[in-house]
Amino acid sequence: MTFVLAQWLATVIAAIALAHVYWALGGKWAVVAVVPQVPVEGGARLQPAFKPRGWMTMLVAAALLTIALLVCLRVGWWLPQVDHRGLQWVISAIALLLFARAIGDSELVGFFKEVKGSRFARLDTWVYSPLCVVLGAGLLAVAWV
């Protein structure tokens, strides 16, 4: 069961990493749905809260691929299995970061965000934040089972 969960986790996280590589290389598909938006003076229009730089997006992709590799190491999928306590703690810390992402920054992301009404905000409430909770729980299960 843990092995199948780990395979699912590594696959989903790697797929998210590949989407980040696509965006880092200039891809435009779904970009309006993955960057938080804020109201422009008067609140009738929305604009991106920031413009992600390509190298920063590539850094996020690298971090996500690293997480996928850590999961593979933990269960021995494609890589030799590692049962080191340090790996368990690193994966657990990543899970806590995902839980924190789901809770949010109180303004733009997470379940308790203040800025609502954009495509990103709706997807964040119904897809991104719940996915962070599921991935975090899965990482904890893989780390400690």
Backbone torsions as a table, in degrees:
resi	resn	phi	psi	omega
1	MET	NA	-47.1	-179.9
2	THR	-63.5	-36.8	-179.5
3	PHE	-63.9	-44.3	179.3
4	VAL	-65.2	-41.7	176.3
5	LEU	-59.6	-44.8	180.0
6	ALA	-63.0	-40.3	177.3
7	GLN	-61.8	-43.7	178.7
8	TRP	-62.6	-47.4	179.9
9	LEU	-58.3	-50.4	-177.8
10	ALA	-61.9	-39.2	-179.4
11	THR	-67.5	-46.8	-179.6
12	VAL	-64.3	-45.2	-179.1
13	ILE	-65.5	-39.8	177.6
14	ALA	-65.7	-37.8	177.7
15	ALA	-64.3	-41.3	177.1
16	ILE	-64.1	-38.6	177.2
17	ALA	-62.1	-42.8	-179.9
18	LEU	-65.4	-34.8	174.7
19	ALA	-62.3	-39.8	177.7
20	HIS	-65.4	-38.3	175.7
21	VAL	-61.1	-45.2	177.9
22	TYR	-55.2	-49.1	-179.9
23	TRP	-66.5	-38.0	179.6
24	ALA	-62.7	-31.3	-179.7
25	LEU	-87.7	8.7	174.5
26	GLY	103.4	5.2	178.9
27	GLY	-61.6	141.6	-175.9
28	LYS	-107.4	-17.5	-176.3
29	TRP	-58.0	128.1	175.0
30	ALA	66.6	10.0	-176.0
31	VAL	-63.7	-31.9	179.0
32	VAL	-69.5	-20.6	-178.0
33	ALA	-93.9	-3.9	-175.9
34	VAL	-118.9	-0.7	176.8
35	VAL	-116.3	128.0	178.6
36	PRO	-57.0	147.2	178.9
37	GLN	-119.4	148.6	179.1
38	VAL	-125.1	151.7	178.2
39	PRO	-69.3	143.2	174.6
40	VAL	-86.3	156.5	-178.4
41	GLU	-35.1	117.9	-179.3
42	GLY	104.8	-22.7	172.9
43	GLY	79.7	1.4	-178.8
44	ALA	-77.8	-31.8	-178.7
45	ARG	-113.2	157.6	175.6
46	LEU	-118.1	148.7	175.2
47	GLN	-137.3	156.1	178.0
48	PRO	-57.5	140.5	179.6
49	ALA	-69.0	-26.5	178.2
50	PHE	-159.7	163.0	175.8
51	LYS	-109.2	107.1	-178.4
52	PRO	-62.5	131.5	176.1
53	ARG	-78.7	146.7	-178.8
54	GLY	-57.7	-44.0	-177.4
55	TRP	-68.8	-32.9	177.9
56	MET	-70.3	-39.3	177.8
57	THR	-65.2	-37.2	176.8
58	MET	-66.8	-34.7	176.0
59	LEU	-63.9	-41.7	176.2
60	VAL	-62.2	-43.3	178.3
61	ALA	-60.2	-43.4	179.2
62	ALA	-63.2	-41.4	178.6
63	ALA	-63.4	-42.1	179.4
64	LEU	-65.1	-41.7	177.3
65	LEU	-63.9	-36.3	176.8
66	THR	-63.2	-42.3	177.9
67	ILE	-62.0	-43.9	177.9
68	ALA	-59.8	-41.0	178.2
69	LEU	-65.9	-37.8	177.7
70	LEU	-62.9	-39.9	177.1
71	VAL	-63.3	-43.8	178.3
72	CYS	-61.4	-40.5	177.5
73	LEU	-63.6	-40.4	-176.8
74	ARG	-61.2	-38.5	-175.3
75	VAL	-107.6	-4.9	178.8
76	GLY	78.9	35.3	177.1
77	TRP	-99.2	115.4	-177.4
78	TRP	72.2	-20.0	-178.4
79	LEU	-130.5	159.6	177.1
80	PRO	-62.5	141.2	-179.0
81	GLN	-69.5	138.2	178.2
82	VAL	-121.0	122.7	-179.5
83	ASP	-107.0	28.5	-176.7
84	HIS	-76.6	138.6	-179.9
85	ARG	-59.6	-36.1	178.8
86	GLY	-60.0	-39.7	178.3
87	LEU	-64.1	-40.1	177.2
88	GLN	-59.4	-43.3	-178.5
89	TRP	-69.4	-37.9	178.5
90	VAL	-64.3	-46.4	178.7
91	ILE	-63.2	-37.9	177.5
92	SER	-64.8	-40.4	178.0
93	ALA	-63.4	-39.0	177.3
94	ILE	-64.0	-41.0	177.4
95	ALA	-59.5	-42.5	178.8
96	LEU	-63.8	-37.0	176.1
97	LEU	-63.4	-38.8	177.7
98	LEU	-66.5	-39.8	175.7
99	PHE	-62.3	-41.9	178.4
100	ALA	-62.9	-40.1	177.2
101	ARG	-61.5	-39.9	179.6
102	ALA	-65.3	-40.5	177.5
103	ILE	-65.3	-46.4	171.8
104	GLY	104.4	-177.3	-177.9
105	ASP	-102.3	7.6	-179.8
106	SER	73.3	-4.4	178.7
107	GLU	-120.7	-57.3	-170.5
108	LEU	-110.8	-29.3	-175.4
109	VAL	-130.9	160.2	175.8
110	GLY	95.3	172.7	-177.7
111	PHE	-63.3	-27.4	-173.9
112	PHE	-107.1	26.5	-178.8
113	LYS	-67.0	152.1	178.5
114	GLU	-91.9	-37.3	-177.9
115	VAL	-83.0	113.3	-178.2
116	LYS	-126.4	173.2	174.9
117	GLY	100.7	-8.8	178.2
118	SER	-97.1	167.1	176.0
119	ARG	-60.3	-43.3	178.2
120	PHE	-58.8	-46.5	-176.7
121	ALA	-60.4	-42.7	178.1
122	ARG	-64.1	-46.2	179.4
123	LEU	-65.6	-35.5	178.8
124	ASP	-63.8	-42.5	-179.8
125	THR	-67.8	-41.7	-172.0
126	TRP	-100.0	-16.5	-178.0
127	VAL	-126.6	-61.2	-170.7
128	TYR	-63.8	-50.6	-179.1
129	SER	-66.2	-45.4	175.3
130	PRO	-60.7	-36.8	177.3
131	LEU	-62.5	-39.1	177.0
132	CYS	-61.8	-40.4	177.8
133	VAL	-63.5	-46.6	-179.5
134	VAL	-64.0	-45.2	179.2
135	LEU	-64.1	-41.5	178.0
136	GLY	-61.4	-45.8	178.6
137	ALA	-63.5	-40.7	178.1
138	GLY	-63.8	-41.7	178.6
139	LEU	-63.4	-41.1	176.8
140	LEU	-61.5	-41.8	179.3
141	ALA	-63.1	-43.6	179.9
142	VAL	-66.8	-36.8	-177.6
143	ALA	-66.7	-39.0	-169.0
144	TRP	-113.3	2.6	177.3
145	VAL	-99.9	NA	NA
